[in-house]
Amino acid sequence: MENRDYSSLRQCLGPSCVQPARPSSKYCSEDCGMKLAANRIYEILPQRIQQWQQSPCVAEEQGKKLLERIRREQQQARTKLQEMERRFHELEGLITKAKQQQIREDEETNDGDSDDTDLQIFCVSCGHPINPKVALRHMERCYAKYESQTSFGSMYPTRIEGATRLFCDVYNPQSKTYCKRLQVLCPEHSRDPKVPADEVCGCPIVKDVFELTGEFCRVPKRKCNRHYCWEKLRRAEVDLERVRVWYKLDELFEQERNVRMAMTNRAGLLALMLHQTIQHDPVTTDLRTHTER
């Protein structure tokens, strides 16, 4: 028989096992390791569960308060979203009403407020000097030209239930992405419609910057430099605010998911087995002061 030295071998730590452990292991087999782990759970877990139920968990209480705050913010965001949807439909109704206005020939001369042809300003996109009378028209076209040279895409289309006209979402087969610009502002996949000669500007007239007067600009749309692309800019303002609210809602849903996951893991098997709070005084279960509670 082969003479083997068993003095250097360690005994397996498995329950009632007398076999030598494998090299670089505490057990002779995986079954022994699983049996010992199961015995530890059966022995320790009931006591840990009892301790968990007897002593209050500050993190659990803070998690419940955090969930309440997140739910309040979610409700506020939903209310804000309903308000923005209402503004969206009001704006569409206002634009429809504005298009029904009749052109007034006596207003055609009010294209600009100044006849000073020497005054010039510089375009914020290209830097060229331009006449203030056509500044809005030039800057809008110049911005669209430079903006179309850059792509903003995502691998997935936007799926927002109940949302109308937010992102462009045109698929690019070369980059395999969906365009994520605002649909009304995308210069790459949307073109401004050709303006008929008999179409009125229709921009609502305001006084003191924000107060509506109920009147509309009656200048032909082709000749009005003061309200160039006013429908597109108004729509973009509303859509941008709607997108911000949707992003806020998505962020709140993610926060709620993380808090719920933390609360679930806190009372899970692994957390109860690894962590323990030792109470030296069994009568005092809450170590916080009255001001901290």
NORQUI-V797516 format. One record per residue. N is the residue number from 1. RES is the residue in one letter. BURIAL is 1 if it has 24 or more other ideal C-beta (glycine too) atoms within 12 Angstrom, else 0. Layout:
{{N:RES:BURIAL} {N:RES:BURIAL}}
This chain:
{{1:M:0} {2:E:0} {3:N:0} {4:R:0} {5:D:0} {6:Y:0} {7:S:0} {8:S:0} {9:L:0} {10:R:0} {11:Q:0} {12:C:1} {13:L:1} {14:G:1} {15:P:0} {16:S:0} {17:C:0} {18:V:0} {19:Q:0} {20:P:0} {21:A:0} {22:R:0} {23:P:0} {24:S:0} {25:S:0} {26:K:0} {27:Y:1} {28:C:1} {29:S:0} {30:E:0} {31:D:0} {32:C:1} {33:G:0} {34:M:0} {35:K:0} {36:L:1} {37:A:0} {38:A:0} {39:N:0} {40:R:0} {41:I:0} {42:Y:0} {43:E:0} {44:I:0} {45:L:1} {46:P:0} {47:Q:0} {48:R:1} {49:I:0} {50:Q:0} {51:Q:0} {52:W:1} {53:Q:0} {54:Q:0} {55:S:1} {56:P:0} {57:C:1} {58:V:0} {59:A:0} {60:E:0} {61:E:0} {62:Q:0} {63:G:1} {64:K:0} {65:K:0} {66:L:0} {67:L:1} {68:E:0} {69:R:0} {70:I:1} {71:R:0} {72:R:0} {73:E:0} {74:Q:1} {75:Q:0} {76:Q:0} {77:A:1} {78:R:0} {79:T:0} {80:K:0} {81:L:1} {82:Q:0} {83:E:0} {84:M:1} {85:E:1} {86:R:0} {87:R:0} {88:F:1} {89:H:0} {90:E:0} {91:L:1} {92:E:0} {93:G:0} {94:L:1} {95:I:1} {96:T:0} {97:K:0} {98:A:1} {99:K:0} {100:Q:0} {101:Q:1} {102:Q:0} {103:I:1} {104:R:0} {105:E:0} {106:D:0} {107:E:1} {108:E:0} {109:T:0} {110:N:0} {111:D:1} {112:G:0} {113:D:0} {114:S:0} {115:D:0} {116:D:0} {117:T:0} {118:D:0} {119:L:0} {120:Q:0} {121:I:0} {122:F:0} {123:C:1} {124:V:0} {125:S:0} {126:C:0} {127:G:0} {128:H:0} {129:P:0} {130:I:1} {131:N:1} {132:P:1} {133:K:1} {134:V:1} {135:A:1} {136:L:1} {137:R:1} {138:H:1} {139:M:1} {140:E:1} {141:R:0} {142:C:1} {143:Y:1} {144:A:1} {145:K:0} {146:Y:0} {147:E:1} {148:S:0} {149:Q:0} {150:T:0} {151:S:0} {152:F:1} {153:G:1} {154:S:0} {155:M:0} {156:Y:0} {157:P:0} {158:T:1} {159:R:0} {160:I:0} {161:E:0} {162:G:0} {163:A:0} {164:T:0} {165:R:1} {166:L:1} {167:F:1} {168:C:1} {169:D:1} {170:V:0} {171:Y:0} {172:N:0} {173:P:0} {174:Q:0} {175:S:0} {176:K:0} {177:T:0} {178:Y:1} {179:C:1} {180:K:1} {181:R:1} {182:L:1} {183:Q:1} {184:V:1} {185:L:1} {186:C:1} {187:P:1} {188:E:1} {189:H:1} {190:S:1} {191:R:0} {192:D:0} {193:P:0} {194:K:0} {195:V:0} {196:P:0} {197:A:0} {198:D:0} {199:E:1} {200:V:1} {201:C:1} {202:G:1} {203:C:1} {204:P:1} {205:I:1} {206:V:0} {207:K:0} {208:D:0} {209:V:0} {210:F:0} {211:E:0} {212:L:0} {213:T:0} {214:G:0} {215:E:0} {216:F:1} {217:C:1} {218:R:1} {219:V:1} {220:P:1} {221:K:1} {222:R:0} {223:K:1} {224:C:1} {225:N:1} {226:R:1} {227:H:1} {228:Y:1} {229:C:1} {230:W:1} {231:E:1} {232:K:1} {233:L:1} {234:R:1} {235:R:1} {236:A:1} {237:E:0} {238:V:1} {239:D:1} {240:L:1} {241:E:1} {242:R:1} {243:V:1} {244:R:0} {245:V:1} {246:W:1} {247:Y:0} {248:K:1} {249:L:1} {250:D:0} {251:E:0} {252:L:1} {253:F:0} {254:E:0} {255:Q:0} {256:E:1} {257:R:0} {258:N:0} {259:V:1} {260:R:0} {261:M:0} {262:A:0} {263:M:0} {264:T:0} {265:N:0} {266:R:1} {267:A:0} {268:G:0} {269:L:0} {270:L:0} {271:A:0} {272:L:1} {273:M:0} {274:L:0} {275:H:0} {276:Q:0} {277:T:0} {278:I:0} {279:Q:0} {280:H:0} {281:D:0} {282:P:0} {283:V:0} {284:T:0} {285:T:0} {286:D:0} {287:L:0} {288:R:0} {289:T:0} {290:H:0} {291:T:0} {292:E:0} {293:R:0}}
